[in-house]
């Protein structure tokens, strides 16, 4: 597979005009410490015994492949570059590619190959469904309008009132629209989970060797989903309820549902996935108990 140099990376990333966000070290591109909002790297999405440590892995290694460049540009500091190139749908823009100069042949080749790799991965994973984020934008606009109206209705801007009175009115104004804020917060959480699951699937498709994924892909859905839940930070717990009944409690299922849908898995509704997780957790628990008895 063709690899590209540090100098080629510099020529490509210069178009994003975000060099202040990046530090070019001998082993690759790193996020500068001052830009704490862009810590994400493709390594954050990789799992398994051979997965790299995100704390010691650059956002884009040197040398790098087209697939690594595509993964880098999915999010974090790499997003600025693909944005400058015209986005994934319309890019790479010819005028931006030409700006790399007469000596930028390898830079243009790397970009074109990265776009091809992205589109190949998207064919497998599926296009990101932006409906959830569009819904968040609508709720956000609705909340902002309601917030301003509520502040006005409660007389927050009235002249001559004391600071204490103003603070009291502000609290009442925000309390009146608390339900809208709760809806916005929940919708934003769901949208972020959907984006995160799709991004993880894209990175895995671009970077994870298929040999690493094959054993998990061959597993039955319940077992595979339990492993995937834990990889996403979720967990299962056997818990007694207030009424004395016991049942499996599942944390983080929404992230798993989003990932399964992004991967176009069959039987990917939450009810079915929850049933699979309970089945796998129960089987695992029984196997542990049997092992303890036989020890």
C-alpha positions in Angstrom: 0.0 0.0 0.0 1.3 3.4 -1.0 2.5 5.6 1.9 3.1 9.4 2.1 5.6 11.6 3.9 5.5 14.3 6.5 6.1 16.9 3.8 3.1 15.6 1.9 1.0 15.9 5.0 2.1 19.5 5.5 1.1 20.3 1.9 -2.3 18.8 2.4 -3.1 20.1 5.9 -2.0 23.6 5.0 -5.2 24.1 3.0 -7.2 23.8 6.2 -5.5 26.9 7.6 -5.4 25.4 11.1 -1.7 24.8 11.6 -2.0 26.4 15.0 -4.2 23.5 16.1 -1.5 20.9 15.0 2.0 19.9 16.0 4.1 18.1 13.4 6.3 15.7 15.3 8.6 13.0 13.8 6.0 10.3 14.3 3.0 12.2 13.0 0.4 15.0 13.5 -0.7 15.8 17.1 -3.2 18.2 18.5 -1.6 21.1 20.3 -2.3 21.2 24.1 -4.1 24.5 23.8 -6.8 23.0 21.5 -8.4 20.7 24.1 -11.7 20.6 22.1 -10.1 18.5 19.3 -8.5 15.5 21.2 -10.3 12.9 19.1 -8.1 10.7 17.0 -9.0 7.6 14.9 -7.2 5.4 17.5 -10.1 6.3 19.9 -12.4 4.1 17.7 -10.2 1.0 17.4 -10.7 -2.1 19.7 -9.0 -5.4 20.3 -5.7 -6.7 21.6 -3.8 -5.1 18.6 -5.5 -1.7 18.8 -3.2 1.3 19.3 -3.2 3.4 22.5 -4.8 6.8 21.8 -2.6 8.4 24.4 0.6 7.4 22.5 -0.7 7.5 18.9 -0.7 10.6 16.7 -3.8 11.7 14.9 -2.1 11.1 11.6 1.1 9.0 11.6 4.2 9.5 9.4 4.4 7.9 7.0 0.6 7.5 6.3 -1.7 5.8 3.9 -4.7 7.1 2.1 -7.0 5.2 4.5 -5.3 6.8 7.5 -5.7 10.2 5.9 -9.4 9.5 5.3 -9.9 8.4 8.9 -8.0 11.4 10.2 -10.3 13.8 8.3 -13.5 12.3 9.8 -13.3 14.4 12.9 -11.0 16.3 15.3 -8.4 18.6 13.8 -8.6 16.7 10.5 -12.1 17.9 9.9 -10.9 21.4 9.0 -9.0 19.9 6.0 -11.9 18.1 4.5 -14.1 21.1 5.1 -11.5 23.3 3.2 -11.5 20.7 0.4 -15.2 21.1 -0.1 -16.6 18.4 2.2 -17.0 14.7 1.5 -19.9 15.0 -0.9 -18.6 17.7 -3.2 -14.8 17.6 -2.7 -12.0 17.6 -3.4 -12.4 21.1 -4.9 -10.2 21.5 -8.0 -9.2 25.1 -7.0 -8.0 23.9 -3.6 -6.1 21.0 -5.1 -4.4 23.4 -7.5 -3.3 25.6 -4.6 -1.0 22.8 -3.5 1.3 23.9 -6.3 3.2 22.3 -9.1 5.2 20.1 -6.7 2.1 18.9 -4.9 1.5 15.9 -7.1 1.8 13.4 -4.2 -0.4 15.6 -2.0 -3.1 15.6 -4.6 -2.7 11.9 -5.1 -3.1 11.2 -1.4 -6.2 13.4 -1.1 -7.9 11.8 -4.1 -7.1 8.3 -2.8 -8.4 9.3 0.7 -11.7 10.4 -0.8 -11.9 7.1 -2.7 -11.2 5.2 0.5 -13.9 7.2 2.3 -16.5 6.5 -0.3 -15.6 2.8 -0.4 -16.0 2.6 3.4 -19.3 4.6 3.2 -20.6 2.0 0.7 -20.2 -0.7 3.4 -21.1 1.3 6.5 -23.8 3.5 4.9 -24.2 7.3 4.7 -24.6 9.1 8.0 -28.2 9.9 8.6 -28.3 13.6 9.6 -32.0 13.6 10.6 -31.2 13.5 14.3 -28.8 16.4 14.1 -31.3 18.4 12.0 -33.9 17.7 14.7 -31.5 19.0 17.3 -31.0 22.2 15.3 -34.8 22.7 15.1 -35.1 22.1 18.9 -32.2 24.5 19.6 -33.8 27.3 17.5 -37.1 26.6 19.3 -35.5 26.7 22.7 -33.6 29.9 22.0 -36.8 31.6 20.9 -38.7 30.3 23.9 -35.8 31.5 26.2 -35.9 35.0 24.9 -39.7 35.2 25.1 -39.7 33.8 28.7 -37.1 36.3 29.8 -39.2 39.1 28.4 -42.5 37.8 29.8 -40.9 37.6 33.3 -39.7 41.2 33.1 -36.0 40.4 33.4 -35.0 43.5 31.4 -37.2 45.8 33.4 -35.4 49.0 34.5 -35.0 49.9 38.1 -35.4 46.5 39.7 -32.8 45.2 42.1 -30.2 42.5 41.2 -31.9 40.2 43.7 -35.2 40.7 42.0 -33.7 40.3 38.5 -32.0 37.0 39.6 -35.4 35.7 40.9 -37.1 36.5 37.6 -34.3 34.8 35.6 -34.8 31.6 37.6 -38.5 31.7 37.0 -38.0 32.4 33.3 -35.7 29.4 32.9 -38.0 27.2 35.1 -40.8 27.9 32.7 -39.0 26.4 29.8 -37.2 23.6 31.6 -39.1 21.0 29.6 -37.8 22.4 26.3 -34.2 22.3 27.6 -34.7 18.7 28.7 -36.0 17.7 25.3 -33.1 19.5 23.6 -30.5 17.9 25.9 -32.0 14.4 25.3 -32.1 14.9 21.5 -28.5 16.2 21.4 -27.3 13.1 23.4 -29.1 10.7 21.0 -27.7 12.6 18.0 -24.2 12.5 19.3 -24.5 8.8 20.1 -25.6 8.2 16.5 -22.7 10.2 15.1 -20.3 8.4 17.4 -21.5 5.0 16.3 -21.3 5.8 12.6 -17.8 7.4 13.0 -16.6 4.3 14.9 -17.9 2.0 12.1 -16.2 4.2 9.4 -12.8 4.2 11.2 -13.0 0.4 11.8 -13.8 -0.1 8.1 -10.9 2.1 7.0 -8.3 1.0 9.5 -9.1 -2.2 11.3 -7.7 -5.3 9.6 -10.5 -7.5 8.6 -8.8 -10.5 10.2 -9.2 -8.7 13.6 -12.9 -8.2 13.0 -13.7 -11.7 11.5 -13.8 -13.6 14.8 -16.3 -11.2 16.3 -18.4 -11.1 13.1 -18.8 -14.8 13.2 -20.3 -14.8 16.7 -24.1 -15.1 17.3 -25.8 -11.7 17.7 -26.3 -11.9 21.5 -22.6 -12.7 22.2 -21.3 -10.2 19.6 -23.6 -7.4 20.9 -22.6 -7.9 24.5 -18.9 -7.5 23.5 -19.8 -4.4 21.4 -21.8 -2.9 24.3 -18.7 -3.1 26.6 -16.4 -1.7 23.9 -18.8 1.3 23.8 -18.5 1.8 27.5 -21.8 0.1 28.4 -22.4 -2.7 31.0 -24.9 -5.3 32.2 -25.7 -5.7 35.9 -27.9 -8.2 37.8 -29.9 -5.9 40.0 -32.7 -6.3 42.6 -35.6 -3.8 42.2 -37.5 -2.0 44.9 -40.3 -4.6 44.7 -37.8 -7.4 45.3 -37.7 -8.7 41.7 -34.4 -9.2 40.0 -33.5 -8.4 36.4 -30.7 -7.6 34.1 -30.0 -3.8 34.0 -28.3 -2.6 30.8 -26.4 0.7 30.6 -25.3 2.3 27.3 -27.8 0.5 25.1 -28.6 3.6 23.0 -25.0 3.8 21.8 -25.2 0.2 20.8 -28.5 0.6 19.0 -27.1 3.6 17.1 -24.0 1.6 16.1 -26.1 -1.4 15.0 -28.3 0.8 12.8 -25.3 2.6 11.4 -23.9 -0.8 10.4 -27.3 -1.8 8.9 -27.6 -4.8 11.1 -30.7 -6.9 11.0 -32.9 -7.0 14.1 -31.5 -3.7 15.2 -34.5 -2.3 17.2 -33.9 -1.6 20.8 -36.3 -4.3 22.1 -34.5 -7.0 20.2 -31.0 -5.8 21.1 -32.0 -5.6 24.8 -33.3 -9.2 24.6 -30.0 -10.4 23.0 -28.0 -8.6 25.7 -30.0 -10.3 28.5 -29.6 -13.7 26.8 -25.8 -13.2 26.5 -25.3 -11.8 30.0 -27.3 -14.7 31.5 -25.3 -17.3 29.5 -22.1 -15.7 30.6 -23.2 -15.6 34.2 -24.2 -19.3 34.1 -20.9 -20.3 32.6 -19.0 -18.5 35.4 -21.1 -20.2 38.0 -20.5 -23.6 36.4 -16.8 -22.9 36.3 -16.8 -21.9 40.0 -18.5 -25.2 41.0 -16.1 -27.3 38.9 -13.0 -25.5 40.2 
